[in-house]
Amino acid sequence: MGKLLQFKLEKRLSYNKNLDYIVPVVSMLFALIAGSFVFWINGANPFEAYKEMFVGAFGDGYSLSETLVQTTPLLFTGLAVSLTLRTLLWNIGAEGQFFMGAMGATWAAQAFSNQPPWILIPLLMLSAVVAGALWGLPPAILKTRLQVNEILTTLLLNYVAIFYVNYLLYGPWKDPRYPGFPQTPRYPDAALLHQYFNTRLSMGIIIGVILAIVLYVLYKKTGWGYKIQVIGQSRKTATYAGIRVNRNIVRVLMISGAIAGLGGMLQISGLQHKLRLGGISNNYGYTGIIIAFLANGNPLAVIFVALFMGALLVGGDSLQMTMGFGKGVVHMFEGMVLFFVLAGEAFKRYKIQWIKK
C-alpha cells in the first residue's frame, strides 16, 4: 500500500502565471483551516471565532475605520518590501526604516514647529523619506561593493534603529513633564494630519493607495520598471543588455527605505501625535514581508493583502475581548500564512508526480 502512495517532485517545464494568483489564495485558506484546529483544541467553535473576528473588523463603521487605520502602515511596509522582491532582493529592514522615518518626522516637527501646516507637513514627509532612504543605503553599498547578503544587513539595522530611537526617548528627546514615560512632547497642531469622520482614520490610507497605483504604473509603463523586471529575472541578462545592475540595486533599496520611512511619519503624525516607546510599530515592518510575498510583488495586490492583515489585527483584538484569546493568536495566523505561502512557492516551480507500481 505504501508503495502505491509514493511520489516525487518534478520541475515544471513551463511557468503557469495563474499560479501567482491561485497559490496565495489557497495558502490563506490552508492557514484558516489550520487556525480552526487551534480554536477547536482550545475549546472554541472555529466558526464562531472567525465570525467574531469578521464582525470585529467590519461589523460597523467604527470597526471598518480601525481596520483601515491598521491597514495604513502595513500598506507602506508591504509596498517597500514588494519593490525589492521585484529585483530578487530581500529588504528585511522595513521595520527599522519605519522607525527612522518616524524619528526623522519628529526631528522636523521639533525643529520647524513654528511653521504653518502647508510647510510643516511636507517637511515632515521629506525628513521621513530621507531618513528611511539613508537607512536603506548601507545594505545597498555592502551588497553592490562587497556582495554582503542584504538579508543580514537589513535585519541587523532594524535593531540599531529601534535602540537608537529608544535612546532618544529616554534621553535628549524625553518630555520632562512626564519623567516616568519615555516619549517626546506632543507634535504641534500644524504637524498633525486631519482625522476623518470622528475616527482615527487620516489621509495616510489615501496616500498609500495612490502610491501603490503610481508604483504599478512605473513597473508597467516606464523604462525603469522594465529594467528592474529584467534584473529580477536574470542579472546576467541585465548586464548583457547594458543595464547598470548595481546602480539600480542601490536605487531600489533606497526607494524601498523611503517608502517605509514615509509610513513611519504618517503613523506618528496621523495617529500617535508623539513619538513614544511601544507606540511606533506593531511589527509592521515584519508583517510587510508576508504582505509582499502574498502579493507576489504586485503593488495593487498589496492593497488588498494589507487590508486582510489589518482586519486580522483588529479582529484579533476583538477575539481577545470577547472570547479571551491572547493577542498571540494574530501572530500565530501570520506565521501560518507565511508558512503555507512558502510551501506554496514550491508548487509554482514543481508538480507532484505520483509513482505507480
PEBEL-V802503 format. One line per field, one symbol per residue. phi: phi as a letter, one per 30 degrees, with the letter a starting at -180 (. if undefined). psi: psi as a letter, one per 40 degrees, with the letter a starting at -180 (. if undefined). A space follows every 10 residues. Layout:
phi=???
psi=???
This chain:
phi=.dddcdabcc dddbccdddd cddddddddd dddddddddd ddicdedddd ddddddcbda dddddddddd dedddddddd ddddddchcc cdcddddddd dddddddddd dbddddedcd dddddddddd dddddddedd ddddcchddd dddddddedd dddddddddd cdcddddbdd bdadddeded ccddcchhbc dcdedddddd dddddddddc bbdddddddd dddadddddd didddddddd eddddedddd dddddddddc bdiadbdicd bchddddedd dddddhiddd deeddddddd dddddddddd dccidddded dddeddeddd ddddedddcb bdcdccd
psi=ddddeiiihh hhdihhdddd dddddddddd dddddddddd deeihddddd dddddddeda dddddddddd dddddddddd dddddeefih geeddddddd dddddddddd dfeeiidedd dddddddddd ddddeedddd dddddefhhd ddddddeddd ddddddddde bdehheegde hgiiiiiide ehihhiffae haeddddddd dddddddddd eidddddddd dddhdddddd eehgdddddd dddddddddd ddddddddde ddeihiheed iffddddddd ddddefehdd dddddddddd dddddddddd ddeeiieedd dddddddddd ddddddedei ihhhhh.
